[in-house]
Amino acid sequence: MSSRVKYFVVSTSTCLTLVLLIGLGLGRSASVDDTYKHLGVFSDVVSRIKSEYVEEPDMKSVTLGALNGMLEAIDPFASYLNADQYKEYLKNKDLKKADLGLIISKKYGYLGEVGIVDAIPGSPAAKAGLTTGDMIETIGGIATRDMPLAFASMLLRGEAGTSVELTVIRTRHPEPAPLTLVRATLASPPVESRLLSGGIGYINVDALSPDAVKQVAAAAQQLQKNGAQKLMLDLRSCGVGSPDDGVALANLFLNKGRIGYMVGQKVPRQNFDADPAKEVSTLPLAVLVNRGTAGGAEVAAAALQDNKRAQLVGERTYGDAALRKAISMEDGGAIILSVAKYYSPDGSPIQDKQVQPANAVSDQDSQVELDDNGEPLTDVPDKPQQKKVEDDAVVKKALELLAKA
């Protein structure tokens, strides 16, 4: 056995042993026998690679891939960063850098590639027609397969005006296609509202934040003053916003009940209950969601549906509501891991099971039309377009439900 293979076997076995034993101590493993059984299978696989593989593999890449694969198997938002990557992560994590406007994960990535949760309206990514379910095969010529998610996020960010080359696989164009995007300083999309026919107040939220929650509160109050008798809250493709923002959003329409709770192995349970003083509207409510609804928007949608405060209409949401932290390792690197999950009032883990609307309706496809090469046919204007209300199947269903409310 070569020294490189010996190093790989020892170091990777040690990593897996530590992880499995830690899991055992925390109650994750069914028994000591199961732990050693899994270690035995791993050792056997390494032995077969040593004796059967056509050539000696790049052990550094294999080790990194094994560690990230292990993390992603339990948490699609987890990452292992080596010492150099972690230093870069710490140096850049709080900097206000320009971006492409992509929200990414490994949840639906093919063979470990980076998947797109959503593209922020008006961002370079949205203008290029990237949408939920698309995948990024390479970033700057580097394959995303086995790439730590946190490192991929760093590669997408940079100075405003600089470009980044991607290879993408679109849901409607499965062949990998090159794409060059220019980073830009992103502004949070404003909350939009208007009064529809029939006294329906429509509120559209593309990104959640504490300020956006205040805008929703003001919009709901203004719509009521303008004669709205019922409200429609559009959270489709709202993938930006913390779970705390989602709790605050739900509380605008709840004066009692549990909004949700958060708990982890080492994180004590924290309940989030509605504060009557923060409610701004008691009007009948419909909430629209789709596969791009993630994070705080999911927390709000789950709370309003489980409390029977709103009719939830659309598609199953993405599944991303957790507390994450960077845990430093002895080698100078770190793992970024979900340490607690957010649960709906009915006790469903949002990250694992998503939020399923009681009224399922398929959402419309992206409004950006693509040519045979997967490129946008026309330029998308800088101003984010309002979501379609006319001839929109999800909106039509919501209107039907509100008419009966």
C-alpha positions in Angstrom: 0.0 0.0 0.0 1.5 3.4 -1.0 2.1 6.1 1.6 -0.6 8.3 0.0 -3.2 5.5 0.2 -2.2 4.7 3.8 -2.6 8.4 4.7 -6.1 8.4 3.0 -7.2 5.2 4.8 -6.0 6.4 8.2 -7.2 10.0 8.0 -10.6 9.3 6.4 -11.3 6.4 8.7 -10.4 8.6 11.7 -12.8 11.3 10.4 -15.6 8.8 10.0 -14.9 7.1 13.3 -15.1 10.4 15.1 -18.3 11.4 13.4 -19.9 8.0 14.1 -18.8 7.9 17.7 -20.0 11.5 18.3 -23.3 10.5 16.7 -23.4 7.6 19.1 -22.8 9.7 22.1 -25.6 12.1 21.0 -28.0 9.3 20.6 -28.0 9.2 16.8 -26.7 5.6 16.4 -28.9 2.7 17.2 -26.1 0.7 18.8 -22.3 0.2 19.1 -22.7 -2.8 16.8 -24.3 -0.7 14.1 -21.5 1.8 14.4 -18.7 -0.7 13.9 -20.7 -2.4 11.1 -20.8 0.8 9.1 -17.1 1.4 9.8 -16.4 -2.1 8.5 -18.2 -1.5 5.3 -16.2 1.7 4.8 -12.9 0.0 5.4 -13.9 -2.7 2.9 -14.7 -0.1 0.3 -11.3 1.6 0.8 -9.6 -1.8 0.5 -11.3 -2.5 -2.8 -10.3 0.9 -4.2 -6.7 0.1 -3.2 -6.7 -3.3 -4.8 -9.1 -2.9 -7.8 -9.1 0.7 -9.0 -7.4 1.3 -12.3 -5.0 3.9 -11.0 -4.1 5.7 -7.7 -6.7 8.4 -7.2 -6.1 12.0 -6.0 -6.5 11.4 -2.3 -6.9 15.0 -1.4 -9.9 15.3 -3.7 -11.3 12.0 -2.6 -11.1 12.9 1.1 -12.7 16.3 0.5 -15.5 14.7 -1.6 -16.0 12.0 1.1 -16.4 14.6 3.9 -18.7 16.8 2.0 -20.7 13.8 0.7 -21.1 12.6 4.3 -22.3 16.0 5.5 -24.7 16.5 2.5 -26.2 13.1 3.1 -27.8 14.5 6.3 -27.9 18.2 5.6 -28.0 19.6 2.0 -26.9 23.0 3.3 -23.8 21.7 5.1 -20.2 22.2 4.1 -16.7 21.1 5.1 -14.1 23.9 4.5 -10.4 23.1 4.7 -8.1 25.5 6.6 -7.5 27.8 3.6 -11.1 27.8 2.6 -12.2 28.6 6.2 -9.8 31.5 6.5 -11.2 32.9 3.3 -14.8 32.3 4.5 -14.1 34.2 7.8 -12.5 37.0 5.9 -15.4 37.5 3.5 -18.6 36.4 5.3 -19.5 39.8 6.7 -18.3 41.9 3.7 -21.0 43.6 1.6 -19.8 42.2 -1.8 -21.6 42.3 -5.1 -23.4 39.1 -6.1 -25.3 37.3 -8.8 -28.5 37.0 -6.7 -28.5 33.2 -6.5 -29.8 31.2 -3.5 -28.1 27.8 -3.7 -28.1 24.4 -2.0 -27.1 20.8 -2.7 -30.7 19.6 -2.0 -31.6 18.6 -5.6 -28.1 18.9 -7.1 -27.3 16.1 -9.6 -24.3 14.0 -8.4 -23.3 16.5 -5.8 -23.6 19.6 -8.0 -24.9 22.9 -6.8 -28.7 23.4 -7.2 -30.5 26.7 -7.5 -33.2 27.4 -4.9 -34.2 30.8 -6.4 -32.9 33.9 -8.2 -33.6 37.2 -6.6 -35.9 39.3 -8.9 -33.9 42.0 -10.8 -30.6 40.3 -10.1 -28.1 39.2 -12.9 -29.2 35.6 -12.3 -32.9 36.4 -12.7 -32.2 38.4 -15.9 -30.4 35.4 -17.3 -33.5 33.3 -16.7 -32.0 31.1 -13.9 -34.7 29.6 -11.8 -35.6 27.0 -9.1 -34.4 23.5 -10.1 -31.6 24.7 -12.5 -28.1 23.4 -11.6 -24.6 24.9 -11.7 -22.1 22.5 -13.1 -19.0 24.7 -12.9 -18.1 28.1 -11.4 -15.1 29.9 -13.0 -14.1 26.6 -14.6 -14.2 24.7 -11.3 -16.6 21.7 -11.1 -19.2 22.1 -8.3 -19.4 18.4 -7.8 -18.1 17.8 -4.3 -17.5 21.5 -3.9 -18.4 22.8 -0.4 -21.6 24.8 -0.6 -20.1 27.7 1.4 -17.1 27.8 -1.0 -19.4 27.9 -4.0 -21.2 30.9 -2.4 -17.8 32.6 -2.0 -16.9 32.1 -5.7 -20.2 33.7 -6.8 -19.5 36.9 -4.9 -16.9 39.6 -5.8 -16.5 43.2 -6.8 -19.3 44.9 -8.6 -18.8 44.9 -12.4 -16.6 41.8 -12.4 -17.8 38.7 -14.3 -18.0 35.1 -13.4 -18.3 32.2 -15.9 -20.8 29.4 -15.1 -21.9 26.2 -16.8 -25.5 25.7 -16.1 -28.1 22.9 -16.7 -31.5 24.4 -17.0 -34.7 22.5 -16.1 -36.0 23.3 -19.6 -32.7 22.8 -21.4 -30.8 19.8 -20.0 -27.6 20.2 -22.0 -24.9 22.0 -20.0 -24.5 25.6 -21.4 -21.9 28.3 -20.7 -23.1 31.5 -19.2 -21.2 34.7 -18.2 -22.8 36.9 -15.6 -21.7 40.3 -14.2 -21.8 40.7 -10.4 -23.9 43.6 -9.2 -24.8 45.3 -5.9 -28.2 44.0 -5.1 -31.1 46.0 -3.6 -33.8 44.1 -1.8 -37.0 44.1 -3.9 -39.7 46.3 -2.5 -43.0 44.9 -1.3 -45.7 45.5 -4.0 -49.4 45.9 -3.3 -52.5 46.8 -5.2 -56.3 46.5 -5.0 -57.8 43.9 -7.3 -61.4 43.7 -8.4 -63.8 42.3 -5.9 -62.2 44.0 -3.0 -59.1 41.7 -2.9 -56.0 43.3 -1.6 -52.9 41.8 -3.3 -49.5 41.9 -1.5 -46.4 40.5 -3.3 -43.2 39.7 -1.4 -40.1 38.7 -3.3 -37.6 38.8 -0.4 -38.1 38.9 3.4 -36.3 41.1 5.8 -37.3 43.1 8.9 -38.0 46.1 6.6 -40.0 44.0 4.2 -42.2 42.8 7.2 -42.8 46.5 8.0 -43.8 47.1 4.4 -46.2 44.2 4.4 -47.8 45.6 7.6 -48.2 49.1 6.0 -49.5 47.6 2.8 -52.2 45.5 4.6 -53.3 48.5 6.6 -53.4 50.8 3.5 -55.3 48.2 1.5 -58.0 48.0 4.2 -58.3 51.7 4.2 -58.8 51.6 0.4 -61.7 49.1 0.8 -60.0 45.7 0.7 -62.3 43.1 2.3 -59.9 40.1 1.8 -56.2 39.7 1.3 -53.9 37.7 -0.9 -50.2 37.3 0.2 -47.9 36.1 -2.7 -44.8 34.4 -1.3 -44.0 32.5 -4.5 -40.2 32.5 -5.3 -39.5 34.3 -2.0 -36.3 32.5 -1.0 -34.6 35.3 0.9 -35.3 35.9 4.6 -34.5 34.3 7.9 -36.9 32.2 9.9 -37.2 35.1 12.4 -38.5 37.2 9.5 -41.1 34.5 8.8 -42.2 34.5 12.5 -42.7 38.3 12.3 -44.6 38.1 9.0 -47.0 35.4 10.3 -47.6 37.4 13.5 -49.1 40.3 11.3 -52.1 38.0 10.7 -52.3 36.1 14.0 -53.4 37.3 17.4 -53.0 33.9 19.1 -51.6 30.5 18.7 -48.2 29.0 18.0 -46.3 30.2 15.0 -43.7 27.4 15.3 -40.7 26.3 17.3 -37.0 25.6 16.9 -35.0 22.8 18.6 -31.8 20.9 18.1 -29.7 18.3 20.0 -27.8 21.0 21.8 -30.2 23.9 21.2 -33.0 24.0 23.7 -36.5 24.2 22.3 -37.7 27.7 21.6 -41.4 28.3 21.0 -42.6 31.2 18.9 -46.1 32.3 19.9 -48.2 35.1 18.4 -48.2 38.5 20.1 -51.7 40.0 19.8 -50.3 43.5 19.8 -48.5 42.8 16.5 -51.5 41.8 14.5 -52.5 44.2 11.7 -55.3 42.4 9.9 -58.1 40.0 10.6 -59.4 39.9 7.0 -59.8 36.5 5.2 -56.4 35.6 3.8 -54.9 33.4 1.0 -51.2 32.7 0.8 -49.5 31.7 -2.5 -46.4 29.5 -2.4 -44.3 27.5 -4.9 -41.1 25.4 -5.1 -39.0 28.6 -4.8 -40.6 29.6 -1.5 -37.9 29.0 1.2 -36.7 30.0 4.6 -38.7 32.6 6.4 -41.5 32.5 3.9 -42.0 28.8 4.6 -42.1 29.5 8.3 -44.9 32.0 7.8 -46.8 29.9 5.3 -46.7 26.9 7.7 -47.9 28.9 10.6 -50.8 30.5 8.8 -52.0 27.2 7.4 -51.6 25.1 10.5 -53.5 27.8 12.6 -56.2 27.8 9.9 -55.7 31.5 9.5 -55.1 31.3 5.7 -55.8 29.2 2.7 -52.5 28.0 1.3 -52.4 27.7 -2.5 -49.7 26.5 -4.9 -46.9 24.1 -4.9 -44.9 22.3 -2.2 -42.2 24.7 -0.9 -38.4 24.2 -1.1 -37.5 23.1 2.5 -35.0 25.4 4.1 -35.6 26.5 7.7 -32.7 25.8 10.1 -30.2 27.5 12.4 -26.7 27.0 11.1 -23.3 27.6 12.6 -19.6 27.1 11.7 -17.9 24.5 13.9 -14.1 24.8 13.9 -12.0 21.6 13.5 -8.5 20.7 14.8 -7.1 20.9 11.3 -8.0 24.6 11.0 -11.0 23.9 8.9 -14.6 23.9 9.8 -17.9 22.3 9.1 -21.0 24.5 8.6 -23.9 22.5 9.9 -27.6 22.9 10.8 -27.7 22.7 14.6 -31.4 23.3 15.0 -34.5 23.0 12.8 -37.7 25.0 12.6 -40.9 23.2 12.9 -44.5 24.1 11.9 -47.1 24.4 14.7 -48.2 20.9 13.9 -44.7 19.5 14.6 -43.4 19.0 11.0 -39.7 19.8 10.3 -39.9 22.3 7.5 -36.4 21.5 6.1 -37.2 17.8 5.8 -40.8 17.8 4.7 -41.3 21.3 3.2 -44.8 22.9 3.4 -47.5 21.2 1.4 -50.5 23.5 0.5 -53.9 22.2 1.2 -54.8 23.6 -2.2 -52.2 22.2 -4.7 -51.9 24.1 -8.0 -49.0 24.0 -10.4 -47.3 27.3 -10.7 -46.5 29.0 -14.0 -43.0 28.6 -15.5 -40.4 31.4 -15.6 -41.6 34.4 -17.6 -38.2 34.5 -19.3 -38.3 32.8 -22.7 -35.1 30.9 -23.8 -33.7 30.2 -27.2 -32.3 26.8 -28.4 -29.0 27.5 -26.6 -30.7 28.2 -23.3 -30.1 31.9 -23.5 -32.8 34.6 -22.9 -34.6 35.6 -26.1 -34.9 39.2 -24.9 -33.4 41.4 -22.3 -35.2 41.5 -19.0 -35.7 45.0 -17.8 -33.8 46.2 -14.8 -37.0 46.8 -12.8 -38.4 43.5 -11.5 -41.6 42.5 -13.2 -44.7 42.1 -11.1 -45.9 38.5 -10.8 -48.7 37.9 -13.2 -52.2 38.1 -11.7 -54.3 37.8 -14.8 -54.4 34.3 -16.3 -52.5 32.9 -13.3 -53.8 29.5 -12.2 -52.6 29.9 -8.6 -54.2 33.3 -8.3 -57.4 32.1 -9.8 -57.7 29.3 -7.3 -57.0 31.7 -4.5 -59.7 34.0 -5.7 -62.1 31.1 -5.8 -61.3 30.2 -2.2 -61.5 33.8 -1.0 -64.9 34.2 -2.7 -66.2 31.5 -0.3 -64.5 32.9 2.8 
